Amino acid sequence: MQNKVIINQISYDLEGLLQNCWRRLVNGAVVAKNAFHSPSIATMNGDFPEIRTVILRKVLPEEKTLIFYTDYRSPKIEQIKANHKIAWLFYDEKARIQLRLKTIATIHHNNEVVLTRWNESRLESKTCYLVQPAPSTKTESPTDGLAAHFDRSHLTAESVALGYENFAVITNVVTEIEWLFLAREGHRRAKFILDQDGVKKYWLIP
Ligand SMILES: Cc1cc2nc3c(=O)[nH]c(=O)nc-3n(C[C@H](O)[C@H](O)[C@H](O)COP(=O)(O)O)c2cc1C
């Protein structure tokens, strides 16, 4: 039986497919227009899941790690503290590939990891962390949460510096990757379980 799958005329076995998944994830983080740049992540809020879009900031295949940023005051932080498990959803419509990942999160706040990422971030991105009061607070009127006198058109390192205390970096170690490829000649699906002992790889019925 043919134990490979052909994508864009390239033949992959399960190991090659896993490498291809990591390559797609790395590209997603690096290329802003890539379909994998803005996945959905789900956390548990008590007994109900919450799902939202985040920007995939960095992927470190050797460490099996995905990184996103968030506001330390946002509700998802409390959810992650209560339950470190996060589910991720990626879909590349052009490639017709969906990835579903399971990860274990670590929250970084006010430490070396965070400082490095903060220093690498653009001034405009840093303004997200200046909102007052905290994200998700109810307001009387629609507002971006920035002070009335805040000048968006002349950002400086000083004008955004206070955002640092709200800036959190979430590192996520991948424990499972599920790959689905939609093809006219028949869909294909595979699953990878990652643990200390290595990777278990399976084909699944789509
Ligand atoms: C394209 C896009 C990118 C986003 N990127 C992020 C992000 O990187 N980090 C983040 O915390 N929220 C991001 N958001 C906002 C979240 O989807 C969400 O609305 C917000 O974080 C509140 O989530 P929470 O209430 O569950 O904490 C993004 C939204 C969109 C539409």
The ligand as a Gaussian input file, in Angstrom:
#p B3LYP/6-31G(d) Opt

LIG

0 1
 C       -6.204000      39.505000      13.533000
 C       -6.264000      39.536000      15.045000
 C       -5.110000      39.357000      15.742000
 C       -5.123000      39.364000      17.147000
 N       -3.968000      39.132000      17.828000
 C       -3.986000      39.057000      19.174000
 C       -2.807000      38.692000      19.885000
 O       -1.734000      38.425000      19.322000
 N       -2.900000      38.625000      21.243000
 C       -4.067000      38.890000      21.909000
 O       -4.079000      38.801000      23.129000
 N       -5.198000      39.226000      21.263000
 C       -5.180000      39.305000      19.910000
 N       -6.335000      39.618000      19.222000
 C       -7.571000      39.912000      19.989000
 C       -8.181000      38.596000      20.493000
 O       -8.750000      37.888000      19.407000
 C       -9.229000      38.836000      21.603000
 O      -10.282000      39.628000      21.100000
 C       -8.641000      39.503000      22.825000
 O       -7.337000      39.055000      23.084000
 C       -9.517000      39.260000      24.059000
 O       -9.449000      37.881000      24.407000
 P       -9.834000      37.363000      25.885000
 O      -10.959000      38.232000      26.332000
 O      -10.231000      35.960000      25.684000
 O       -8.605000      37.498000      26.739000
 C       -6.341000      39.599000      17.824000
 C       -7.516000      39.759000      17.092000
 C       -7.471000      39.731000      15.723000
 C       -8.764000      39.909000      14.971000

